Amino acid sequence: MADINKIGLLVIEDGRMMLVRKQGLEALILPGGKIEGSETAEDCLRREIHEELGENADVDAIAFVDDYEDVAASDDPSVHKTLKISLYQGKLIGDPQASSEIVEFVWLDAKGEISALSPIIRNKILPDLIERGLLVRH
């Protein structure tokens, strides 16, 4: 059982995956977060997108992709926690802007530099997306 459970949003546009960098964390991660109260996964994603990418951003056409588990991203080498991400793919609509604890968002293609990716994206999610043909590595 994972130490941390999150819902992650996969947005792919023009063959690139959207990732965010959270304040105080070097690694690029997926937008999303933890379910609060009686939220559904879709409710959680919509709330998190509003918090992380601003009130003018929303997500549509949400569909479950898979569950992934790996080491949680941390800039503290003494922290060893596991992370489970229930990944949902959706279409980002509106005008996203980095806000709240998000300092930037970036678009990464499958052939991009992977050293800045969080362990779960680098080790589990990216290889699976390439295998499924959702991202193409040239």
N, C-alpha and C positions, 0 to 999 in steps of 0.2 A: 504494500500500500504506500502511495506517495505521501511525502510530507506536505506538498502544496498541490492543490487542484485548481486549475484555471480553465476558462473558456477562451480559445484563441480564434481570431478572425483571419482567414486567408483571403486576401484580395489579390487577384492576378489581372493585370491589364497589359496589353501589348507584350506578352511573354515575360513580364516582370512581376515580382512579388513585393508587396508593400510591407516594410518593416519600420519599427520605431525604436528610438533610443530614449530611455527613461532617465530622468535626472538622477545622478549618482550611480549609474551603471554604464560601463563601457560597451557591453554587448548589445547587438541589435536583437530585438525581440518582436514577437507578433503583438499587434494591438489586442486588447482584451483584458480580462481580469477574473476575479472571483465572483461567483453567484452570491447575491445577497438575499436573505429572507426567502420568500417564496417565488423568486424570479425563475423564469424559464431560461434556457441557454440563449434564446433569441432576445429576451428582455435584457439579459446581462450584456450581450454584445451591443445592443442599441445604446444602453446607458453608458457603457465604457467608451464607445465611439464618440458620443456627445462630450464626455469628460476629457478624453485624450486628444480628440481632433476637432473639437469645437461644436457649438450648437448648430452650425450650418452644415455639418456632416451627418450622414445617416448611412444605414446599410440596408440592402434589399436582397431579395432572392437568396435567402440563407438556407444552406443545405449542409448536413453533417458529412464530414470527410472520414475521420477516424480518431482514435485515441492514441496518444504517444506518451512515452515515459522515458525520462533520462535525468541526468544531473541538472539541478537548477543553476541558472546563471548567477554568478556572484563575483564581485570584485574583491571579496575577502577570501583568501585561500583556505582559511580555517573552517569555512562554512561548507558543509557537505550535506545538502538536502536534495531529495528527489522531487521532480516536478512531473505532474501528469497534465497534459493539455488535451482537452476535447476540442478538436479542430473543426471549425465550420467555415465553409467558403461562402462568400457573399459579394455583392456588387456595392462598391462605395459610391454614394451619390452626394451631391452638394459640393461644398467648398471646404475641404479639410485644411486645417491649420493646426500646427503643434500647439497644444495648450495643456494646462494643469502640470502634471509631472513629466510630460513628454517634451523633450527639447528639440527633437527633429524627427521627420519621417523621410524614408528613402525608398527608392525603387531598385530592386536587385534582380538581375536576370540570372539564369541558371549557370552561366559561365562566369559570373562575377566573383570577386574576392570573398572567400568564405571565412577567413580568420576572425572577422569581427562578429560572426553569428554566434548566438547563444548555443550551448552544447546540444540542446534538444532539436534546434533547427538544423544545425550542421550535421549531426549524427543520425537523426531519425526522419525529420520532416522533409528536408530537401531531397535526400535520396529517394524517399517514397514518392514525392511529387514528380520527380524525374522518371521513376519507374512507371508511374501511372500515365505519363505523357502530359501532365498538367503544366510542367515546365520542361523546356527542351535545352539540353546541354550540348552545345556544338563542339 
